[in-house]
Amino acid sequence: MYLITFHSNFDANRLQSKLKGLGEVKRKPVPRYLSASCGTCIIFTPDGEYPLEKLMEEDYEGIYIEEGDSYRLLKEKE
C-alpha cells in the first residue's frame, strides 16, 4: 500500500482519476506526523504488481509505503 502526498488538490484529483481501475484508491487527510502542502493524500493499494516508476512520473510531493502502523518515505519530489 502506498500513501502519496501532493503539493495541490488538483494534483491529487488528477492522480486519483488515473489510478481508478488499477486498484483501491482512497483520498484522505494526510496523517499528522507527515507533512504535506495541501493536506490531502491518496492511499493506493494496487491490484497485483504496479511499477513504482509509473507513480514517480506523476506530480506528487512524496510517496510512502506502509510499514506496520507507520509509513516510510520512498521518494520525495523536489
N, CA, C and O atoms as a MOPAC input file, in Angstrom:
PM7 MOZYME 1SCF
protein

 N      0.84000 1    -1.17500 1     0.00000 1
 C      0.00000 1     0.00000 1     0.00000 1
 C      0.88500 1     1.23800 1     0.00000 1
 O      1.84900 1     1.33100 1     0.76000 1
 N      0.54400 1     2.18100 1    -0.86200 1
 C      1.27800 1     3.44000 1    -0.96000 1
 C      0.43800 1     4.58700 1    -0.41400 1
 O     -0.78300 1     4.59700 1    -0.57100 1
 N      1.08400 1     5.54400 1     0.22000 1
 C      0.46600 1     6.79300 1     0.61200 1
 C      1.19100 1     7.86700 1    -0.18800 1
 O      2.41700 1     7.96400 1    -0.13700 1
 N      0.43500 1     8.67000 1    -0.92200 1
 C      1.02400 1     9.66800 1    -1.80600 1
 C      0.52800 1    11.04400 1    -1.37400 1
 O     -0.67800 1    11.26600 1    -1.26700 1
 N      1.45400 1    11.96300 1    -1.12800 1
 C      1.10900 1    13.33300 1    -0.75100 1
 C      1.33000 1    14.24900 1    -1.95300 1
 O      2.04100 1    13.90300 1    -2.89700 1
 N      0.70500 1    15.42400 1    -1.89500 1
 C      0.69100 1    16.32900 1    -3.04400 1
 C      0.92900 1    17.77400 1    -2.64300 1
 O      0.72500 1    18.16400 1    -1.49300 1
 N      1.37000 1    18.56100 1    -3.62500 1
 C      1.52800 1    19.99500 1    -3.43500 1
 C      0.18400 1    20.71200 1    -3.57700 1
 O     -0.01800 1    21.77500 1    -2.99100 1
 N     -0.74000 1    20.12600 1    -4.35800 1
 C     -2.03500 1    20.77600 1    -4.57300 1
 C     -3.14400 1    19.72800 1    -4.67900 1
 O     -2.89000 1    18.56700 1    -5.00100 1
 N     -4.37500 1    20.15500 1    -4.40500 1
 C     -5.52900 1    19.27800 1    -4.54900 1
 C     -5.75800 1    18.89800 1    -6.00800 1
 O     -6.25200 1    17.80700 1    -6.29400 1
 N     -5.40500 1    19.78300 1    -6.92600 1
 C     -5.52700 1    19.47800 1    -8.35200 1
 C     -4.71500 1    18.24200 1    -8.70600 1
 O     -5.20600 1    17.35200 1    -9.40100 1
 N     -3.46400 1    18.18200 1    -8.22600 1
 C     -2.60900 1    17.02200 1    -8.49300 1
 C     -3.20300 1    15.74700 1    -7.89100 1
 O     -3.14400 1    14.68200 1    -8.50600 1
 N     -3.77400 1    15.85400 1    -6.69200 1
 C     -4.39600 1    14.69500 1    -6.03500 1
 C     -5.59100 1    14.20600 1    -6.84300 1
 O     -5.75100 1    13.00200 1    -7.04300 1
 N     -6.42700 1    15.12300 1    -7.30600 1
 C     -7.59200 1    14.74900 1    -8.11600 1
 C     -7.17300 1    14.05300 1    -9.40200 1
 O     -7.75700 1    13.04200 1    -9.79400 1
 N     -6.16200 1    14.60200 1   -10.04900 1
 C     -5.71900 1    14.05600 1   -11.32900 1
 C     -5.17200 1    12.63500 1   -11.16400 1
 O     -5.51300 1    11.74500 1   -11.94300 1
 N     -4.33000 1    12.42100 1   -10.15700 1
 C     -3.77400 1    11.08400 1    -9.95700 1
 C     -4.84800 1    10.09900 1    -9.50700 1
 O     -4.83100 1     8.93600 1    -9.91200 1
 N     -5.76700 1    10.54700 1    -8.68700 1
 C     -6.84900 1     9.66900 1    -8.25000 1
 C     -7.62500 1     9.15700 1    -9.46500 1
 O     -7.96500 1     7.97500 1    -9.52400 1
 N     -7.90100 1    10.01300 1   -10.41300 1
 C     -8.61200 1     9.60700 1   -11.63500 1
 C     -7.80000 1     8.60500 1   -12.44600 1
 O     -8.35500 1     7.64400 1   -12.97900 1
 N     -6.49200 1     8.82000 1   -12.54400 1
 C     -5.63300 1     7.92300 1   -13.31800 1
 C     -5.52000 1     6.53600 1   -12.69000 1
 O     -5.37500 1     5.54300 1   -13.40400 1
 N     -5.58500 1     6.45900 1   -11.36300 1
 C     -5.39000 1     5.18800 1   -10.67200 1
 C     -6.65900 1     4.34500 1   -10.56000 1
 O     -6.58500 1     3.16100 1   -10.23000 1
 N     -7.82000 1     4.93900 1   -10.83000 1
 C     -9.07200 1     4.18300 1   -10.75300 1
 C     -9.00400 1     3.01500 1   -11.72400 1
 O     -8.58200 1     3.17500 1   -12.86900 1
 N     -9.41300 1     1.85900 1   -11.27200 1
 C     -9.38400 1     0.65700 1   -12.08600 1
 C     -8.07500 1    -0.11100 1   -11.98400 1
 O     -7.96900 1    -1.22100 1   -12.50600 1
 N     -7.06900 1     0.46800 1   -11.31200 1
 C     -5.77200 1    -0.19800 1   -11.14900 1
 C     -5.58200 1    -0.74500 1    -9.74300 1
 O     -4.55200 1    -1.33900 1    -9.42900 1
 N     -6.58900 1    -0.53600 1    -8.89900 1
 C     -6.53000 1    -0.98600 1    -7.52200 1
 C     -7.45700 1    -0.15100 1    -6.67300 1
 O     -8.27700 1     0.60500 1    -7.19300 1
 N     -7.32800 1    -0.28600 1    -5.36900 1
 C     -8.14500 1     0.50200 1    -4.44300 1
 C     -7.50600 1     1.86500 1    -4.23600 1
 O     -6.32500 1     1.96500 1    -3.90200 1
 N     -8.29700 1     2.91700 1    -4.43700 1
 C     -7.80900 1     4.29500 1    -4.30700 1
 C     -8.71900 1     5.03100 1    -3.33000 1
 O     -9.93100 1     5.10100 1    -3.53400 1
 N     -8.13000 1     5.58000 1    -2.26800 1
 C     -8.88900 1     6.35200 1    -1.27800 1
 C     -8.21500 1     7.70500 1    -1.09300 1
 O     -6.98800 1     7.79700 1    -1.07200 1
 N     -9.00300 1     8.72800 1    -0.96300 1
 C     -8.49500 1    10.06300 1    -0.68800 1
 C     -8.76500 1    10.36900 1     0.77800 1
 O     -9.88300 1    10.19500 1     1.26300 1
 N     -7.72100 1    10.83200 1     1.48600 1
 C     -7.82800 1    11.06700 1     2.92500 1
 C     -6.99600 1    12.28600 1     3.32900 1
 O     -6.17000 1    12.76500 1     2.55200 1
 N     -7.21700 1    12.77900 1     4.53900 1
 C     -6.30600 1    13.79800 1     5.07500 1
 C     -4.94400 1    13.16400 1     5.35800 1
 O     -4.86200 1    11.98300 1     5.69400 1
 N     -3.90000 1    13.93800 1     5.22500 1
 C     -2.54600 1    13.44100 1     5.49000 1
 C     -2.39400 1    13.20900 1     6.99600 1
 O     -2.79100 1    14.06900 1     7.78300 1
 N     -1.82500 1    12.06100 1     7.42300 1
 C     -1.57700 1    11.85100 1     8.84900 1
 C     -0.73400 1    12.99100 1     9.43700 1
 O      0.13000 1    13.54300 1     8.75500 1
 N     -0.98200 1    13.32800 1    10.66900 1
 C     -0.33700 1    14.48200 1    11.31000 1
 C      1.18600 1    14.42800 1    11.32700 1
 O      1.83800 1    15.46800 1    11.23400 1
 N      1.75700 1    13.24500 1    11.44300 1
 C      3.21400 1    13.15100 1    11.53600 1
 C      3.90600 1    13.27800 1    10.17200 1
 O      5.13400 1    13.33600 1    10.10100 1
 N      3.11800 1    13.32000 1     9.09600 1
 C      3.67700 1    13.56800 1     7.76900 1
 C      3.31800 1    14.98900 1     7.36800 1
 O      2.24300 1    15.48100 1     7.71300 1
 N      4.18800 1    15.63300 1     6.66000 1
 C      3.93100 1    16.99600 1     6.21900 1
 C      3.48200 1    16.98300 1     4.76700 1
 O      4.00300 1    16.21000 1     3.96300 1
 N      2.52900 1    17.82300 1     4.42700 1
 C      2.07900 1    17.93800 1     3.03900 1
 C      1.53200 1    19.33100 1     2.79800 1
 O      0.93100 1    19.94100 1     3.68300 1
 N      1.74400 1    19.81800 1     1.61100 1
 C      1.32100 1    21.16900 1     1.26300 1
 C     -0.18700 1    21.34100 1     1.26100 1
 O     -0.69700 1    22.31100 1     1.82200 1
 N     -0.90400 1    20.42600 1     0.64500 1
 C     -2.34500 1    20.61700 1     0.51200 1
 C     -3.15400 1    19.90100 1     1.59100 1
 O     -4.35400 1    20.14800 1     1.71600 1
 N     -2.53600 1    19.03100 1     2.36300 1
 C     -3.23400 1    18.33600 1     3.43400 1
 C     -4.02400 1    17.11800 1     2.97700 1
 O     -4.70100 1    16.47700 1     3.78100 1
 N     -3.94100 1    16.79400 1     1.68300 1
 C     -4.66500 1    15.66300 1     1.11900 1
 C     -3.68100 1    14.60500 1     0.65000 1
 O     -2.62900 1    14.92300 1     0.09400 1
 N     -4.03000 1    13.35100 1     0.87600 1
 C     -3.20600 1    12.25700 1     0.36100 1
 C     -4.10300 1    11.22300 1    -0.30200 1
 O     -5.32300 1    11.23000 1    -0.13900 1
 N     -3.47500 1    10.35000 1    -1.04100 1
 C     -4.16300 1     9.21700 1    -1.64400 1
 C     -3.52200 1     7.95800 1    -1.08400 1
 O     -2.29900 1     7.83400 1    -1.02700 1
 N     -4.37000 1     7.03200 1    -0.67500 1
 C     -3.93100 1     5.70200 1    -0.27600 1
 C     -4.21400 1     4.80800 1    -1.47800 1
 O     -5.36200 1     4.67800 1    -1.90400 1
 N     -3.17300 1     4.19400 1    -2.02200 1
 C     -3.31100 1     3.37200 1    -3.22400 1
 C     -2.81700 1     1.96200 1    -2.93700 1
 O     -1.65300 1     1.75200 1    -2.59300 1
 N     -3.72600 1     0.99600 1    -3.08500 1
 C     -3.38600 1    -0.41100 1    -2.96100 1
 C     -3.58700 1    -1.03000 1    -4.34100 1
 O     -4.72100 1    -1.29800 1    -4.74000 1
 N     -2.49100 1    -1.26100 1    -5.07600 1
 C     -2.63800 1    -1.77700 1    -6.44200 1
 C     -3.14200 1    -3.20800 1    -6.47400 1
 O     -2.88000 1    -4.00300 1    -5.57200 1
 N     -3.87600 1    -3.51800 1    -7.54200 1
 C     -4.26200 1    -4.90400 1    -7.81900 1
 C     -3.06400 1    -5.55900 1    -8.47500 1
 O     -2.72600 1    -5.23400 1    -9.61300 1
 N     -2.41900 1    -6.47100 1    -7.77800 1
 C     -1.22500 1    -7.11300 1    -8.32000 1
 C     -0.02900 1    -6.18100 1    -8.28300 1
 O      0.04400 1    -5.28000 1    -7.44700 1
 N      0.89600 1    -6.40100 1    -9.18100 1
 C      2.11600 1    -5.59400 1    -9.24900 1
 C      1.84300 1    -4.28900 1    -9.98700 1
 O      1.26000 1    -4.29400 1   -11.07200 1
 N      2.25900 1    -3.18800 1    -9.40500 1
 C      2.15800 1    -1.88500 1   -10.06000 1
 C      3.52900 1    -1.23900 1    -9.94200 1
 O      4.00100 1    -1.00100 1    -8.83000 1
 N      4.18000 1    -0.95100 1   -11.06500 1
 C      5.54700 1    -0.41700 1   -11.00200 1
 C      5.61400 1     0.95100 1   -10.32500 1
 O      4.92100 1     1.88900 1   -10.71800 1
 N      6.44500 1     1.04400 1    -9.32100 1
 C      6.63200 1     2.29900 1    -8.60500 1
 C      7.10700 1     3.40700 1    -9.54700 1
 O      6.79600 1     4.57800 1    -9.32900 1
 N      7.84700 1     3.05100 1   -10.57700 1
 C      8.34800 1     4.03700 1   -11.54200 1
 C      7.19600 1     4.79200 1   -12.20000 1
 O      7.34000 1     5.97200 1   -12.51900 1
 N      6.05800 1     4.13500 1   -12.40900 1
 C      4.90200 1     4.81000 1   -13.01500 1
 C      4.36200 1     5.87800 1   -12.08200 1
 O      3.95700 1     6.94700 1   -12.53800 1
 N      4.34900 1     5.60400 1   -10.76600 1
 C      3.89400 1     6.61800 1    -9.81100 1
 C      4.86000 1     7.79600 1    -9.78400 1
 O      4.43900 1     8.94300 1    -9.63600 1
 N      6.14500 1     7.52000 1    -9.92500 1
 C      7.15600 1     8.57200 1    -9.84100 1
 C      7.11300 1     9.53100 1   -11.02600 1
 O      7.71000 1    10.60600 1   -10.97200 1
 N      6.41700 1     9.15500 1   -12.09000 1
 C      6.27800 1    10.03500 1   -13.24600 1
 C      5.20200 1    11.09100 1   -13.02500 1
 O      5.12200 1    12.05600 1   -13.78600 1
 N      4.38000 1    10.92600 1   -12.00300 1
 C      3.25500 1    11.82500 1   -11.73500 1
 C      3.69400 1    13.02200 1   -10.88700 1
 O      4.81500 1    13.06800 1   -10.38100 1
 N      2.77900 1    13.99200 1   -10.74500 1
 C      3.03000 1    15.14500 1    -9.87700 1
 C      2.62400 1    14.77300 1    -8.46200 1
 O      1.45500 1    14.48400 1    -8.20500 1
 N      3.57500 1    14.77800 1    -7.54800 1
 C      3.32700 1    14.41500 1    -6.15700 1
 C      4.34000 1    15.14400 1    -5.28600 1
 O      5.28400 1    15.74500 1    -5.79800 1
 N      4.14900 1    15.09300 1    -3.99100 1
 C      5.11900 1    15.64800 1    -3.04500 1
 C      5.99200 1    14.52900 1    -2.48500 1
 O      7.21600 1    14.65000 1    -2.44900 1
 N      5.35700 1    13.43400 1    -2.04800 1
 C      6.10200 1    12.30100 1    -1.50300 1
 C      5.34100 1    11.00800 1    -1.69500 1
 O      4.11000 1    10.99300 1    -1.70500 1
 N      6.08500 1     9.91600 1    -1.84700 1
 C      5.49000 1     8.58300 1    -1.93100 1
 C      6.01500 1     7.78700 1    -0.74400 1
 O      7.22300 1     7.67200 1    -0.53700 1
 N      5.09100 1     7.24500 1     0.02300 1
 C      5.40800 1     6.48200 1     1.22300 1
 C      4.87600 1     5.07200 1     1.06900 1
 O      3.94200 1     4.83300 1     0.30300 1
 N      5.46700 1     4.13900 1     1.79500 1
 C      4.97700 1     2.76700 1     1.83100 1
 C      4.62100 1     2.43600 1     3.27400 1
 O      5.29100 1     2.87200 1     4.21100 1
 N      3.56700 1     1.66800 1     3.43500 1
 C      3.10400 1     1.29800 1     4.77000 1
 C      4.06700 1     0.29600 1     5.40200 1
 O      4.47900 1    -0.68000 1     4.77600 1
 N      4.40900 1     0.56300 1     6.64500 1
 C      5.23700 1    -0.35100 1     7.44100 1
 C      4.60900 1    -0.45900 1     8.82200 1
 O      4.80900 1     0.40000 1     9.68200 1
 N      3.85400 1    -1.51600 1     9.01700 1
 C      3.14200 1    -1.68200 1    10.28300 1
 C      2.06300 1    -0.62800 1    10.42100 1
 O      1.17500 1    -0.53300 1     9.57400 1
 N      2.13100 1     0.17000 1    11.48800 1
 C      1.15300 1     1.23900 1    11.65900 1
 C      1.77400 1     2.60400 1    11.38300 1
 O      1.32200 1     3.61900 1    11.91300 1
 N      2.81600 1     2.62200 1    10.54600 1
 C      3.50100 1     3.85200 1    10.16600 1
 C      3.79900 1     3.80300 1     8.66600 1
 O      3.46900 1     2.83200 1     7.98500 1
 N      4.42800 1     4.86600 1     8.16600 1
 C      4.79800 1     4.94300 1     6.75500 1
 C      6.26100 1     5.33900 1     6.63300 1
 O      6.77400 1     6.12000 1     7.43500 1
 N      6.92700 1     4.79200 1     5.61800 1
 C      8.33300 1     5.11500 1     5.33800 1
 C      8.40100 1     5.80700 1     3.98800 1
 O      7.80900 1     5.34800 1     3.01000 1
 N      9.13100 1     6.91800 1     3.94400 1
 C      9.29100 1     7.67800 1     2.70900 1
 C     10.10200 1     6.87900 1     1.69800 1
 O     11.21200 1     6.43600 1     1.99300 1
 N      9.54700 1     6.69800 1     0.51200 1
 C     10.26600 1     6.02900 1    -0.57300 1
 C     10.92400 1     7.04100 1    -1.51000 1
 O     12.07400 1     6.88200 1    -1.91800 1
 N     10.16000 1     8.08800 1    -1.83900 1
 C     10.65500 1     9.06600 1    -2.81400 1
 C     10.00300 1    10.39500 1    -2.54900 1
 O      8.79400 1    10.47900 1    -2.33500 1
 N     10.81200 1    11.43600 1    -2.56600 1
 C     10.31800 1    12.79000 1    -2.42000 1
 C     10.64100 1    13.55300 1    -3.68800 1
 O     11.77100 1    13.50200 1    -4.17600 1
 N      9.67000 1    14.25400 1    -4.22200 1
 C      9.87100 1    15.00500 1    -5.46000 1
 C     10.21900 1    16.44000 1    -5.11300 1
 O      9.57000 1    17.06800 1    -4.27700 1
 N     11.23400 1    16.93900 1    -5.75700 1
 C     11.68100 1    18.31000 1    -5.46700 1
 C     10.98900 1    19.33000 1    -6.32400 1
 O     11.25700 1    20.52500 1    -6.19900 1

